[in-house]
Amino acid sequence: MNFRLMLSILAAKTAIVLCRLMHTGGTSFPGKIALKIYPDLLKAIAVNFKIIAVTGTNGKTTTTRVIGQVLKENNIIYISNKSGANLLNGIATSLIEAVNIMGKSKVSTALLEIDEAAFSKVTEHFEPDVIVVTNFFRDQLDRYGEVYTTLNNVIKGISKAPGSTLVLNADDSLCASIGRKVNNRVIYYGFSPDSWNNENYTVNNDALFCIFCKTRYNYENHIYGHLGSFSCPECGYGRPASAITCLEVTELTSSYTRIKLDIDGYTSDAKINLPGIYNIYNCLAGAACGFALGLPVENSLKALSSFECGFGRMESIITEGKTIKVILVKNPTGFSQVLDYLLSENNPMQLAFLINDNAADGRDISWLWDVDFEKLGKINDKIITAFVSGIRGADMAVRLKYAGFDTNKIIMTDNYNQLLDRALASTPEGSTVYILPTYTAMLEIRSILKRKFNLKEFWE
């Protein structure tokens, strides 16, 4: 009987209860306590679970929720770090919640979102059965460094998990390169070359040159950023064949998407319960994970049309005939994709940009100048007001001004409650208030929305 294991679990469970009573979440601190008492805690309890890990720069939370819905459609009970606490301490907390004092659990599957910077450290403690990698983009340079640093960190983590099945993005030259560098079983997902082409593509510097020989890539088509059907004219490295493939985007609206999907030769029309090209990737990754687990294709297709958004990721709130949508923004590529989504909106809209530079957001907010805010000019007539707030709200206002945005529509405020009241008051019935916050701003505004509209806690 391992008394240190029992003591660590008991201490953590006590901390979870106390934190929840104080409404502080208790998503990371209890795990930190447990690992202090017993550093081998995760090694001891992870053996009781089949573990699915999701990592990468953009789309981790949504992809994790899609996979969760796939599991539900197959009647697989699972535990997950739904709060988004995806560092080592948060993962420890999630697993501790699911086990008894002896470290045993009635649930045998764990679905874990893992921060890409922490991934290598996490795999020192356990080997996932499946590792889903979404993509690699430049993100928080002061924390992650350049994109190749993040890629190498994930490869280092995978090297400690030789038995894991990998689910990789075939359209991302960085992500797909992992399949060439390891001996794991690999399943690729992506868009077929003739399924979609971004005619407004602009040069993206995240991965212009071949990762193996440094020659500039050729592209048969572009999806966004550096994603697309790439090929190196010098060494021959190119997009690998994908087992899960979007063959055609048949309908793209502001609330859902329809595609023609091929899953290892099984072709079907699929409805995705989210808008945006970038969310197609998240759903392809979820379907690919289901394929990796050997689950029925029909259930994966059903999951794509029925899953619900996580907090801050297209989370919608309806009030008095008006909609509030909260969409996390954290790096240039992701933010630009959200702006592309806004271009599909047909009704008048309010925008609220909530920009912080706390440690969890990244101290360096110069990345705002890499976001293509100029495209907002295409829908200037539909934008009622652009509220700017947060610690770096003034920087956001300046960026909008230099993007040519109508400064008469920009309103600066430091009070989120007043922002919400003013935005809703001037929003016509049937229209939407889009709130675009960085991570810590999302937690702040989500707390206010929870109180106003009786929402679930973010960890639920």
C-alpha positions as CSV (number, residue, x, y, z in Angstrom):
1,M,0.0,0.0,0.0
2,N,1.5,3.3,-1.1
3,F,0.8,5.8,1.7
4,R,2.5,8.7,-0.1
5,L,0.1,8.2,-3.1
6,M,-2.9,8.1,-0.8
7,L,-1.7,11.2,1.1
8,S,-1.2,13.1,-2.1
9,I,-4.6,12.2,-3.5
10,L,-6.3,13.1,-0.2
11,A,-4.6,16.4,0.0
12,A,-5.5,17.3,-3.6
13,K,-9.1,16.2,-3.2
14,T,-9.4,18.4,-0.1
15,A,-7.9,21.3,-1.9
16,I,-10.3,20.8,-4.8
17,V,-13.3,21.0,-2.5
18,L,-12.0,24.1,-0.7
19,C,-11.2,25.9,-4.0
20,R,-14.6,25.1,-5.4
21,L,-16.3,26.4,-2.3
22,M,-14.4,29.6,-2.7
23,H,-15.3,29.6,-6.5
24,T,-11.7,29.8,-7.5
25,G,-11.9,26.7,-9.8
26,G,-9.2,24.5,-8.2
27,T,-8.0,23.3,-11.5
28,S,-4.2,23.5,-11.0
29,F,-3.3,24.2,-7.4
30,P,-4.5,20.8,-6.1
31,G,-2.4,19.0,-8.6
32,K,0.6,21.0,-7.6
33,I,0.1,20.0,-4.0
34,A,-0.2,16.3,-5.0
35,L,2.9,16.3,-7.1
36,K,4.9,18.0,-4.3
37,I,3.9,15.2,-1.9
38,Y,4.4,12.4,-4.4
39,P,6.3,13.3,-7.7
40,D,5.4,9.9,-9.2
41,L,1.7,10.4,-8.7
42,L,0.8,10.6,-12.5
43,K,2.9,7.5,-13.2
44,A,1.0,5.6,-10.5
45,I,-2.6,6.5,-11.6
46,A,-2.2,7.0,-15.4
47,V,-1.8,3.3,-15.9
48,N,-5.5,2.9,-15.1
49,F,-6.5,4.9,-18.2
50,K,-6.5,4.7,-21.9
51,I,-5.2,8.2,-22.6
52,I,-5.9,10.4,-25.6
53,A,-3.7,13.5,-25.7
54,V,-4.3,16.6,-27.8
55,T,-1.6,19.2,-28.4
56,G,-0.5,21.9,-30.9
57,T,-0.8,25.6,-31.2
58,N,-4.4,26.4,-32.3
59,G,-7.6,24.4,-31.9
60,K,-6.7,22.1,-28.9
61,T,-9.8,22.8,-26.9
62,T,-12.3,22.5,-29.7
63,T,-10.6,19.4,-31.1
64,T,-10.7,17.9,-27.6
65,R,-14.4,18.6,-27.3
66,V,-15.1,17.1,-30.8
67,I,-13.2,13.9,-29.7
68,G,-15.3,13.9,-26.5
69,Q,-18.4,13.9,-28.5
70,V,-17.1,11.0,-30.6
71,L,-16.5,9.1,-27.4
72,K,-20.0,9.9,-26.2
73,E,-21.6,8.7,-29.5
74,N,-19.8,5.4,-28.8
75,N,-21.0,5.2,-25.2
76,I,-17.5,5.6,-23.9
77,I,-17.4,7.3,-20.5
78,Y,-14.3,9.5,-20.1
79,I,-12.7,12.2,-17.9
80,S,-11.2,15.3,-19.3
81,N,-9.6,18.6,-18.3
82,K,-12.6,20.6,-19.5
83,S,-11.4,23.8,-17.7
84,G,-8.5,24.1,-20.1
85,A,-5.9,23.6,-17.3
86,N,-3.5,21.9,-19.7
87,L,-0.2,22.2,-17.9
88,L,1.2,19.4,-15.7
89,N,-0.5,20.5,-12.5
90,G,-3.9,20.9,-14.2
91,I,-3.6,17.4,-15.8
92,A,-2.8,16.0,-12.4
93,T,-5.8,17.6,-10.9
94,S,-8.1,16.2,-13.6
95,L,-6.9,12.6,-13.1
96,I,-7.0,12.9,-9.3
97,E,-10.7,14.0,-9.5
98,A,-11.4,10.7,-11.3
99,V,-9.7,8.3,-8.9
100,N,-10.5,7.1,-5.4
101,I,-8.1,7.4,-2.5
102,M,-6.3,4.3,-3.7
103,G,-5.7,5.8,-7.2
104,K,-8.3,3.6,-8.9
105,S,-11.1,4.8,-11.2
106,K,-14.3,3.4,-12.6
107,V,-13.7,5.4,-15.7
108,S,-11.0,3.9,-18.0
109,T,-10.6,6.6,-20.7
110,A,-8.9,10.0,-20.2
111,L,-9.1,12.7,-22.8
112,L,-6.5,15.4,-22.1
113,E,-5.7,18.7,-23.7
114,I,-1.9,19.3,-23.2
115,D,-0.1,22.6,-23.7
116,E,2.5,22.3,-26.4
117,A,5.2,23.8,-24.2
118,A,4.5,21.3,-21.4
119,F,4.0,18.3,-23.7
120,S,7.5,16.9,-23.3
121,K,7.3,17.2,-19.6
122,V,4.0,15.5,-19.4
123,T,5.1,12.4,-21.4
124,E,7.8,11.8,-18.9
125,H,4.9,10.6,-16.6
126,F,2.8,8.5,-19.0
127,E,2.5,7.3,-22.6
128,P,-0.7,8.3,-24.3
129,D,-2.5,5.7,-26.5
130,V,-3.3,8.4,-29.1
131,I,-1.6,11.7,-29.6
132,V,-3.5,14.3,-31.8
133,V,-1.4,17.2,-33.0
134,T,-3.4,20.1,-34.5
135,N,-0.8,22.5,-36.0
136,F,2.2,24.8,-35.3
137,F,2.0,28.5,-35.6
138,R,3.9,31.4,-34.1
139,D,2.4,32.0,-30.6
140,Q,3.6,34.0,-27.6
141,L,7.2,34.5,-28.6
142,D,8.2,35.5,-25.0
143,R,7.0,32.1,-23.8
144,Y,7.4,29.5,-26.6
145,G,10.2,31.0,-28.7
146,E,10.0,30.5,-32.5
147,V,7.7,27.9,-34.0
148,Y,10.5,25.4,-34.5
149,T,11.2,25.4,-30.8
150,T,7.7,24.3,-30.1
151,L,7.8,21.7,-32.9
152,N,11.0,20.2,-31.4
153,N,9.5,20.2,-27.9
154,V,6.5,18.1,-29.2
155,I,8.8,15.8,-31.1
156,K,10.9,15.3,-27.9
157,G,7.7,14.4,-26.1
158,I,6.6,11.9,-28.7
159,S,10.1,10.3,-28.6
160,K,9.2,9.3,-25.0
161,A,6.0,7.6,-26.3
162,P,7.0,5.2,-29.0
163,G,3.8,3.2,-28.6
164,S,1.5,6.1,-29.2
165,T,-0.6,6.3,-32.4
166,L,-0.1,9.8,-33.9
167,V,-2.8,11.8,-35.6
168,L,-1.2,14.6,-37.6
169,N,-2.2,17.5,-39.8
170,A,-1.1,16.6,-43.4
171,D,-1.5,20.2,-44.6
172,D,0.9,21.6,-42.0
173,S,4.4,21.1,-43.3
174,L,5.7,21.3,-39.7
175,C,3.2,19.0,-38.2
176,A,3.4,16.4,-41.0
177,S,7.2,16.3,-40.7
178,I,6.9,14.6,-37.4
179,G,5.8,11.5,-39.2
180,R,9.1,11.3,-40.9
181,K,11.1,11.7,-37.7
182,V,9.5,9.0,-35.5
183,N,8.6,5.3,-35.9
184,N,5.1,5.6,-34.4
185,R,1.9,4.6,-36.3
186,V,0.7,7.7,-38.0
187,I,-2.7,8.8,-39.3
188,Y,-2.9,12.0,-41.3
189,Y,-5.9,14.3,-41.9
190,G,-6.4,17.4,-44.1
191,F,-8.0,19.0,-47.2
192,S,-7.7,17.5,-50.6
193,P,-5.9,19.9,-53.0
194,D,-9.1,20.8,-54.9
195,S,-11.4,21.1,-51.9
196,W,-10.7,24.7,-51.0
197,N,-8.3,27.5,-52.0
198,N,-7.9,30.7,-50.2
199,E,-7.9,33.4,-52.9
200,N,-7.0,36.1,-50.4
201,Y,-3.9,34.2,-49.2
202,T,-1.1,36.4,-47.9
203,V,2.5,35.3,-47.4
204,N,2.9,33.7,-43.9
205,N,6.4,33.5,-42.5
206,D,5.8,30.6,-40.1
207,A,6.9,28.0,-42.5
208,L,7.9,29.3,-45.9
209,F,10.9,27.0,-46.4
210,C,11.3,23.2,-46.4
211,I,12.1,21.9,-42.9
212,F,14.5,19.4,-44.4
213,C,16.5,21.3,-47.1
214,K,15.4,25.0,-46.6
215,T,14.1,25.4,-50.2
216,R,11.0,27.5,-50.6
217,Y,7.8,25.4,-50.8
218,N,5.5,25.3,-53.8
219,Y,1.7,25.1,-53.1
220,E,-1.0,23.5,-55.1
221,N,-3.6,25.3,-52.9
222,H,-3.6,27.3,-49.7
223,I,-6.1,26.9,-46.9
224,Y,-4.7,29.6,-44.5
225,G,-1.4,30.5,-43.0
226,H,1.1,28.0,-44.2
227,L,-1.5,25.2,-44.4
228,G,-2.2,23.6,-47.8
229,S,-0.9,21.2,-50.3
230,F,2.8,22.0,-50.0
231,S,5.8,20.4,-51.9
232,C,9.5,21.0,-51.9
233,P,10.9,21.2,-55.4
234,E,14.4,20.3,-54.2
235,C,14.2,17.3,-51.8
236,G,10.7,16.1,-52.7
237,Y,9.2,16.5,-49.2
238,G,5.5,17.2,-49.6
239,R,2.0,16.8,-48.2
240,P,1.5,13.1,-47.2
241,A,-1.6,11.3,-48.2
242,S,-4.4,11.7,-45.7
243,A,-6.7,9.0,-44.4
244,I,-9.3,11.5,-43.2
245,T,-9.9,14.1,-45.9
246,C,-12.2,17.0,-46.6
247,L,-13.0,16.5,-50.3
248,E,-15.2,19.6,-50.7
249,V,-16.6,22.5,-48.7
250,T,-20.2,22.5,-49.8
251,E,-21.7,25.2,-47.4
252,L,-20.0,27.8,-45.2
253,T,-22.3,29.9,-43.0
254,S,-21.9,31.9,-39.9
255,S,-23.4,29.1,-37.7
256,Y,-22.4,25.8,-39.3
257,T,-20.4,24.2,-42.2
258,R,-21.1,21.3,-44.5
259,I,-18.4,19.3,-46.2
260,K,-17.9,16.1,-48.2
261,L,-15.7,13.9,-46.0
262,D,-13.7,10.8,-46.8
263,I,-12.7,8.5,-43.9
264,D,-10.3,5.9,-45.3
265,G,-12.5,5.3,-48.4
266,Y,-15.8,5.9,-46.7
267,T,-17.3,9.0,-48.3
268,S,-20.2,10.9,-46.8
269,D,-21.7,14.4,-46.5
270,A,-21.1,15.8,-43.0
271,K,-22.5,18.8,-41.1
272,I,-20.2,20.5,-38.7
273,N,-21.8,22.3,-35.8
274,L,-19.4,25.2,-36.0
275,P,-18.6,27.9,-38.6
276,G,-15.2,28.7,-40.0
277,I,-12.6,26.9,-42.2
278,Y,-10.3,26.5,-39.2
279,N,-13.0,24.5,-37.4
280,I,-13.1,22.0,-40.2
281,Y,-9.5,21.1,-39.3
282,N,-10.6,20.6,-35.6
283,C,-13.4,18.2,-36.8
284,L,-11.1,16.3,-39.2
285,A,-8.7,15.8,-36.3
286,G,-11.6,14.5,-34.1
287,A,-12.8,12.1,-36.8
288,A,-9.2,10.9,-37.4
289,C,-8.9,10.2,-33.6
290,G,-12.1,8.1,-33.8
291,F,-10.5,6.2,-36.8
292,A,-7.3,5.7,-34.8
293,L,-9.4,4.2,-32.0
294,G,-11.2,1.9,-34.4
295,L,-14.6,3.5,-33.7
296,P,-17.5,3.3,-36.2
297,V,-17.4,6.0,-38.9
298,E,-21.2,6.7,-38.6
299,N,-20.8,7.6,-34.9
300,S,-17.9,10.1,-35.8
301,L,-20.1,11.7,-38.4
302,K,-23.0,12.0,-35.9
303,A,-20.6,13.6,-33.4
304,L,-19.5,16.4,-35.8
305,S,-23.1,17.6,-36.1
306,S,-24.0,17.4,-32.4
307,F,-21.0,18.5,-30.3
308,E,-21.2,21.7,-28.2
309,C,-18.7,24.5,-28.1
310,G,-16.4,24.9,-25.1
311,F,-16.3,28.1,-23.0
312,G,-14.7,30.9,-24.9
313,R,-14.6,28.9,-28.2
314,M,-17.7,30.1,-30.1
315,E,-19.7,29.8,-26.9
316,S,-23.1,31.5,-27.5
317,I,-25.5,33.2,-25.1
318,I,-29.0,34.2,-26.2
319,T,-30.6,37.1,-24.4
320,E,-33.7,39.1,-25.5
321,G,-33.4,37.9,-29.1
322,K,-29.7,38.9,-29.3
323,T,-26.7,36.7,-29.3
324,I,-23.4,37.0,-27.5
325,K,-20.5,35.0,-28.9
326,V,-17.1,34.7,-27.1
327,I,-14.2,33.7,-29.3
328,L,-10.7,33.3,-27.9
329,V,-7.9,35.1,-29.8
330,K,-4.3,34.5,-29.0
331,N,-2.0,34.7,-32.1
332,P,-1.9,36.2,-35.6
333,T,-3.1,33.2,-37.5
334,G,-6.0,32.3,-35.2
335,F,-7.1,36.0,-34.9
336,S,-7.1,36.4,-38.7
337,Q,-9.2,33.3,-39.1
338,V,-11.8,34.7,-36.6
339,L,-11.9,37.8,-38.8
340,D,-12.5,35.7,-41.9
341,Y,-15.4,34.1,-40.0
342,L,-16.8,37.5,-39.3
343,L,-16.8,38.3,-43.0
344,S,-19.5,35.6,-43.4
345,E,-21.9,37.4,-41.0
346,N,-24.9,38.9,-42.8
347,N,-26.4,40.9,-40.0
348,P,-25.3,44.0,-38.2
349,M,-22.8,43.2,-35.4
350,Q,-21.0,44.6,-32.4
351,L,-17.3,43.8,-31.9
352,A,-15.5,43.9,-28.5
353,F,-11.7,43.4,-28.5
354,L,-10.5,42.5,-24.9
355,I,-6.7,42.5,-25.0
356,N,-4.5,41.6,-22.0
357,D,-0.8,41.1,-21.7
358,N,-0.7,39.0,-18.5
359,A,1.8,36.1,-18.3
360,A,-0.8,33.6,-19.6
361,D,-1.5,35.9,-22.6
362,G,2.1,36.6,-23.5
363,R,3.7,39.9,-22.5
364,D,4.6,40.8,-26.0
365,I,1.5,42.0,-27.9
366,S,3.4,43.2,-31.0
367,W,1.7,40.2,-32.7
368,L,-1.4,42.4,-33.1
369,W,0.4,44.1,-36.0
370,D,0.6,40.7,-37.8
371,V,-3.2,40.3,-37.7
372,D,-5.0,41.3,-41.0
373,F,-7.4,43.8,-39.4
374,E,-7.5,45.6,-42.8
375,K,-10.1,43.0,-44.0
376,L,-12.6,44.6,-41.6
377,G,-13.0,47.3,-44.2
378,K,-15.0,44.8,-46.2
379,I,-17.7,44.7,-43.6
380,N,-17.5,48.2,-42.2
381,D,-21.1,48.9,-43.0
382,K,-22.2,45.9,-40.8
383,I,-20.1,46.8,-37.8
384,I,-22.1,49.0,-35.4
385,T,-19.3,49.6,-32.8
386,A,-15.9,48.3,-32.0
387,F,-15.4,48.3,-28.2
388,V,-11.7,48.0,-27.0
389,S,-10.8,47.1,-23.5
390,G,-8.4,45.2,-21.4
391,I,-4.9,46.1,-20.2
392,R,-3.8,46.8,-23.8
393,G,-7.0,48.1,-25.1
394,A,-5.4,51.4,-26.2
395,D,-2.9,49.3,-28.3
396,M,-5.8,47.6,-29.9
397,A,-7.4,50.9,-30.7
398,V,-4.2,52.2,-32.3
399,R,-4.0,49.0,-34.4
400,L,-7.6,49.4,-35.7
401,K,-6.8,53.1,-36.6
402,Y,-3.8,52.1,-38.7
403,A,-5.8,49.3,-40.3
404,G,-8.1,52.1,-41.7
405,F,-11.0,51.2,-39.4
406,D,-13.5,54.0,-38.9
407,T,-12.3,55.6,-35.6
408,N,-15.8,57.1,-35.0
409,K,-16.9,53.6,-34.3
410,I,-14.2,52.8,-31.7
411,I,-15.2,53.1,-28.0
412,M,-12.7,52.5,-25.3
413,T,-13.8,51.4,-21.8
414,D,-12.1,49.8,-18.8
415,N,-15.4,48.4,-17.4
416,Y,-16.6,45.0,-18.8
417,N,-20.0,45.3,-17.2
418,Q,-20.6,48.7,-18.9
419,L,-19.2,47.3,-22.1
420,L,-21.7,44.5,-22.1
421,D,-24.6,46.8,-21.2
422,R,-23.8,49.3,-23.9
423,A,-23.2,46.7,-26.5
424,L,-26.5,44.9,-25.9
425,A,-28.5,48.1,-25.6
426,S,-27.4,49.2,-29.1
427,T,-27.6,45.7,-30.8
428,P,-30.7,45.1,-32.9
429,E,-32.7,42.0,-32.2
430,G,-31.4,39.1,-34.3
431,S,-27.9,40.5,-34.3
432,T,-24.7,39.4,-32.4
433,V,-22.2,40.9,-30.0
434,Y,-18.8,39.3,-30.8
435,I,-16.4,39.3,-27.9
436,L,-12.8,38.6,-28.9
437,P,-10.7,38.3,-25.8
438,T,-7.2,37.0,-25.1
439,Y,-7.0,34.2,-22.5
440,T,-7.0,36.1,-19.2
441,A,-9.6,38.6,-20.5
442,M,-11.7,35.6,-21.5
443,L,-11.7,34.3,-18.0
444,E,-12.7,37.7,-16.7
445,I,-15.5,38.3,-19.1
446,R,-16.7,34.7,-18.8
447,S,-17.0,35.2,-15.0
448,I,-19.2,38.3,-15.6
449,L,-21.3,36.4,-18.2
450,K,-21.7,33.5,-15.8
451,R,-23.2,35.8,-13.1
452,K,-25.4,37.7,-15.6
453,F,-26.8,34.6,-17.4
454,N,-26.4,31.8,-14.9
455,L,-23.9,29.8,-17.0
456,K,-22.0,26.7,-16.0
457,E,-18.7,27.2,-14.2
458,F,-15.8,27.1,-16.7
459,W,-14.5,23.8,-15.2
460,E,-17.8,22.0,-15.7
